[in-house]
Amino acid sequence: ARFELVLRPATAPHEKVVAYAFTLGGGATEPAPLDAKVDIAPEGAVKLTGTTRVLEGASEIRVVIGAPAAIGKFVDAAERARAGTSDPRVHVLKVPIDRD
């Protein structure tokens, strides 16, 4: 089976954004990179697609979205996902995984 997750901003961003997706749960204390295709529209919408197999054991997807300079490197995005906190320039969106 496959999954699709679409996140749309209330307003279009003023600059290019990037998105990093991670999973949490299953006893893991650190976020794991989500093996999914990430598409970003010019209006800032983010679409994640992949197989449900990559969600096994996970209870939540966290997506870190912001300007590349504001996020920093991949390890910085992982740290933001772990902390789960947003600020005016970088958003961490938490999406619970519902298996019903």
C-alpha positions in Angstrom: 0.0 0.0 0.0 1.0 3.6 -0.5 0.5 6.8 1.5 0.3 10.4 0.5 0.5 13.4 2.8 -0.1 17.0 1.6 0.7 20.0 3.7 -0.4 23.4 2.5 0.5 26.8 4.0 -2.1 29.4 4.8 -0.1 31.9 2.6 2.7 31.3 0.1 6.2 31.7 1.4 8.3 34.7 0.3 11.3 32.5 -0.4 12.1 29.0 -1.5 11.5 26.4 1.1 12.8 22.9 1.7 11.3 20.0 3.7 12.7 17.1 5.6 10.5 14.3 6.9 11.2 12.0 9.8 9.3 9.3 11.7 9.2 8.9 15.5 7.9 6.1 17.7 8.4 2.4 18.0 10.7 2.8 20.9 13.2 4.9 19.0 14.3 8.0 20.9 15.7 9.8 17.8 13.8 10.7 14.6 14.5 8.5 11.6 14.6 9.9 8.1 11.4 9.0 6.2 12.1 7.2 3.0 9.5 9.1 0.9 9.4 11.3 -2.2 9.1 15.0 -1.3 7.7 17.4 -3.8 7.4 21.2 -3.0 5.2 23.4 -5.1 6.2 27.1 -5.7 3.3 28.1 -3.4 4.9 26.2 -0.6 2.7 23.1 -0.5 4.6 19.9 0.5 3.6 16.5 -0.8 5.1 13.3 0.7 4.5 9.9 -1.0 5.8 6.5 -0.3 5.0 3.0 0.7 3.3 2.3 4.1 6.1 -0.2 4.8 8.4 2.7 5.8 5.9 3.7 8.5 6.0 0.4 10.3 6.5 0.9 14.0 6.2 4.7 13.7 3.6 6.7 15.6 4.2 10.1 14.1 5.6 11.9 11.1 7.4 15.2 11.7 8.1 17.5 8.7 10.6 20.3 9.1 9.9 23.1 6.6 11.7 26.4 6.1 14.2 28.3 4.1 17.4 26.3 3.5 19.5 28.9 5.4 17.1 28.9 8.4 17.1 25.1 8.7 20.8 24.5 8.2 22.1 21.1 7.4 20.3 17.7 7.5 21.5 17.1 11.1 20.0 20.4 12.1 16.7 19.4 10.6 16.9 16.1 12.5 17.5 18.0 15.8 14.5 20.3 15.1 12.4 17.2 14.4 13.6 15.6 17.7 12.8 18.8 19.7 9.5 19.3 17.8 9.6 23.0 18.2 8.8 25.7 15.6 9.9 29.3 15.3 8.9 32.1 12.9 11.3 30.8 10.2 11.1 27.0 10.6 8.0 25.0 11.1 7.9 21.5 12.6 4.6 19.9 11.7 3.6 16.8 13.7 1.3 14.3 11.9 0.1 11.4 14.0 -0.2 8.1 12.2 -3.7 6.6 12.5 -3.8 2.9 11.6 -7.6 2.6 11.7 
